[in-house]
């Protein structure tokens, strides 16, 4: 069964809109970075990072990864011509812990990118190329650091059929 997502935007002034989602969350959209307003395109990049992060941390926990610090850096390139779509997004997972395994983190990221993250699926089906990367730091008895690219999804390809 499909889920229905809803929201109502109410114009306040200029390019500022108050929003209430069907789940009761409220926030403001706008183009002023100096006040607490969200920019729509910037938020898409953040939504991709958040969606992937929620997947990866959950999958890694199931793989018994002991993570003490986890963050994602996201960098999105937006074309100058209209429509000003995102053409490339780099998502870099920074994972640190006393018992983390590079292979387990790579696989967690891969599963998110290819199977679980709907934001990645939507972006990759369109004009956006998404690069999924990682930096893993083991802080246990034998410290290490490893980094690399896991997979590239998009553009114009469904992530569930990317090989």
C-alpha positions in Angstrom: 0.0 0.0 0.0 1.3 3.4 -0.9 1.8 6.3 1.6 0.3 9.7 1.0 2.5 12.7 2.0 0.8 16.0 2.4 1.8 19.6 3.2 0.2 23.0 3.1 2.2 26.1 2.3 0.9 29.6 3.2 2.4 32.7 1.6 3.6 35.1 4.3 5.4 37.7 2.2 7.9 37.9 -0.7 9.4 34.4 -1.1 8.6 33.3 2.4 6.1 30.5 3.0 5.0 28.8 6.3 4.6 25.1 5.9 2.8 22.5 7.9 3.2 18.8 6.9 0.6 16.1 7.2 2.6 14.7 10.1 2.4 18.0 12.0 5.9 19.4 11.3 6.2 23.1 10.7 8.9 25.2 9.1 9.4 28.1 6.7 10.6 28.2 3.2 12.4 31.2 1.8 15.4 32.7 0.1 16.9 34.5 3.1 19.9 32.7 4.6 20.1 35.1 7.6 16.8 33.9 9.1 15.5 30.4 9.8 14.1 29.6 6.4 14.9 26.6 4.3 15.9 26.9 0.6 14.2 24.3 -1.6 17.2 23.1 -3.6 19.6 23.1 -0.7 17.1 21.1 1.2 17.0 18.5 -1.5 20.7 17.9 -1.0 20.2 17.8 2.8 17.3 15.4 2.4 19.5 13.0 0.4 22.1 13.1 3.1 19.5 12.5 5.9 17.8 9.7 4.0 21.1 7.9 3.4 22.3 8.5 6.9 19.2 7.0 8.4 19.7 3.9 6.2 23.4 3.6 6.8 23.3 3.9 10.6 20.5 1.3 10.8 22.2 -1.2 8.5 25.6 -0.7 10.2 24.0 -1.4 13.6 22.6 -4.7 12.2 26.1 -5.5 11.0 27.3 -4.9 14.6 29.4 -1.9 13.8 30.5 0.0 16.9 30.3 3.6 15.7 31.3 6.5 18.0 31.0 9.3 15.4 29.1 9.5 12.2 28.6 12.5 9.9 27.9 13.1 6.2 29.3 15.9 4.1 27.2 16.7 1.1 28.2 18.9 -1.9 25.7 19.7 -4.6 26.4 21.3 -8.0 23.4 23.2 -9.4 23.5 24.3 -13.0 23.1 28.0 -13.8 20.5 27.6 -16.6 16.9 27.1 -16.0 15.6 24.8 -14.7 18.4 25.0 -12.2 18.6 21.3 -11.4 21.2 19.6 -9.3 23.6 18.0 -11.8 25.9 16.3 -9.3 25.9 15.5 -5.6 28.8 14.1 -3.6 27.7 12.3 -0.5 30.6 11.5 1.8 30.0 9.4 4.9 32.5 9.9 7.7 32.4 6.9 10.1 34.6 6.4 13.1 34.6 3.8 15.8 36.5 1.3 17.8 35.1 -1.6 15.9 34.2 -0.6 12.4 34.9 -2.5 9.2 35.5 -0.9 5.9 33.6 -3.6 4.0 30.6 -3.4 6.3 30.3 0.4 5.9 30.8 0.2 2.1 28.0 -2.4 2.0 25.7 -0.3 4.2 26.2 2.7 1.8 25.7 0.6 -1.2 22.4 -0.9 0.1 21.1 2.6 0.9 22.0 3.9 -2.6 20.7 1.0 -4.5 17.7 -0.3 -2.5 16.5 1.8 0.5 16.9 5.6 0.0 13.9 7.0 -1.9 15.5 10.4 -2.2 18.5 8.9 -3.9 16.2 6.9 -6.2 14.3 10.0 -7.2 17.4 12.1 -7.9 19.2 9.4 -9.8 16.2 8.7 -12.0 16.4 12.4 -13.1 19.3 14.6 -14.2 21.4 14.2 -11.1 24.6 12.0 -10.8 25.1 11.0 -7.2 28.6 9.9 -5.9 28.5 7.9 -2.7 31.8 8.0 -0.9 33.2 7.1 2.6 36.0 7.7 5.0 36.2 5.1 7.7 38.4 5.5 10.8 39.0 2.6 13.0 40.0 3.7 16.5 40.3 0.3 18.2 43.4 -1.7 19.0 44.7 -1.5 15.4 43.8 2.0 14.2 43.3 2.6 10.4 41.8 5.0 7.9 40.3 4.0 4.6 38.4 5.9 2.0 36.9 5.5 -1.4 33.9 5.7 -3.7 31.2 3.1 -3.3 29.0 3.7 -6.3 27.7 6.3 -8.6 23.9 6.4 -9.3 22.1 8.4 -12.0 21.7 10.3 -14.1 18.6 9.0 -15.8 19.0 5.6 -14.3 16.9 3.9 -11.7 19.2 2.9 -8.8 17.6 -0.5 -8.4 19.0 -1.6 -11.7 22.4 0.1 -11.6 25.0 -2.6 -11.6 
